[in-house]
């Protein structure tokens, strides 16, 4: 008589959850509709997409989306590095705007709800 071999691994193995069960995660990228609304709100004149106000507003939106992403994916260090780069870029543009025109700077940080 031949004895069947049972493995401990097979007895203790649990089924992993399917990937379709996970929450659907939004992309940290800015959607075109959101981008257009931000540009219209912060533009200095019609067709303005490059003023410091517009740039800071777009970067702030991107920072919020990346922060939400990192709240869900705590170990995503590549996105964390990208977030730090975006924050540094926003800080440089805000410093430039503060030196250029302090009134515009204060209005912008008030609209966006930023500190300092």
C-alpha positions in Angstrom: 0.0 0.0 0.0 1.4 3.4 -1.0 0.9 6.2 1.4 -0.1 9.6 0.0 2.1 12.5 1.0 0.3 15.5 2.4 2.1 18.7 2.6 1.8 21.2 5.4 2.0 24.0 2.8 -1.2 22.9 1.0 -3.1 22.6 4.3 -2.2 26.1 5.5 -2.3 27.9 2.2 -4.9 30.7 2.1 -6.4 32.1 -1.0 -5.2 35.6 -1.8 -7.8 38.3 -2.6 -8.4 38.9 -6.2 -6.9 42.1 -7.7 -10.4 43.2 -8.8 -11.5 43.4 -5.2 -9.1 46.3 -4.5 -10.4 49.9 -4.5 -10.1 51.7 -7.8 -7.4 54.4 -7.3 -7.5 57.6 -9.1 -4.5 58.7 -11.0 -2.5 61.7 -9.5 -2.5 63.4 -13.0 -4.7 66.5 -13.5 -7.7 65.9 -15.7 -8.1 68.3 -18.6 -11.4 69.6 -17.3 -9.9 70.4 -13.9 -6.9 72.0 -15.5 -9.1 74.3 -17.6 -11.1 75.4 -14.6 -8.0 76.2 -12.6 -6.5 78.2 -15.5 -9.7 80.2 -16.0 -9.9 81.0 -12.3 -6.3 82.1 -11.8 -5.4 83.6 -15.2 -4.4 87.3 -15.2 -5.9 87.8 -18.7 -7.6 85.7 -21.4 -5.3 83.0 -22.7 -2.9 83.2 -19.8 -1.4 79.8 -18.9 2.1 80.7 -17.7 1.7 83.3 -15.0 3.0 82.4 -11.6 -0.6 82.3 -10.2 -1.7 79.7 -12.7 1.5 77.6 -12.2 1.1 77.6 -8.4 -2.6 76.8 -8.6 -1.9 73.8 -10.9 1.0 72.6 -8.8 -1.2 72.9 -5.6 -3.9 70.7 -7.3 -1.2 68.2 -8.2 0.1 68.2 -4.6 -3.3 67.5 -3.2 -3.8 64.6 -5.6 -0.4 63.1 -4.8 -1.0 63.5 -1.1 -4.2 61.5 -1.4 -2.4 58.9 -3.4 0.3 58.6 -0.7 -2.3 58.3 2.0 -3.5 55.1 0.3 -0.1 53.8 -0.9 2.2 54.5 2.0 5.2 52.7 0.6 5.2 54.3 -2.8 8.6 56.1 -2.5 8.8 57.0 -6.2 5.6 59.1 -5.9 6.9 60.5 -2.6 10.0 61.8 -4.3 7.8 63.3 -7.1 5.7 65.0 -4.5 8.8 66.6 -2.9 9.9 67.8 -6.2 6.5 69.4 -7.0 6.5 71.1 -3.5 10.0 72.5 -4.1 9.0 73.9 -7.5 5.9 75.5 -6.0 8.0 77.0 -3.3 10.4 78.5 -5.8 7.6 80.1 -7.9 6.0 81.5 -4.7 9.3 83.0 -3.7 9.6 84.6 -7.1 6.1 86.0 -6.9 6.7 87.3 -3.4 9.8 89.3 -4.7 8.0 90.4 -7.8 4.7 91.7 -6.3 3.9 91.0 -2.7 0.2 92.0 -3.1 -0.3 89.4 -5.8 1.5 86.8 -3.6 -0.8 87.5 -0.6 -3.9 87.3 -2.7 -2.8 84.0 -4.2 -2.0 82.3 -1.0 -5.2 83.5 0.4 -7.2 82.0 -2.5 -5.4 78.7 -2.3 -5.4 78.5 1.5 -1.7 78.2 1.9 0.4 79.2 4.9 2.9 82.1 5.0 
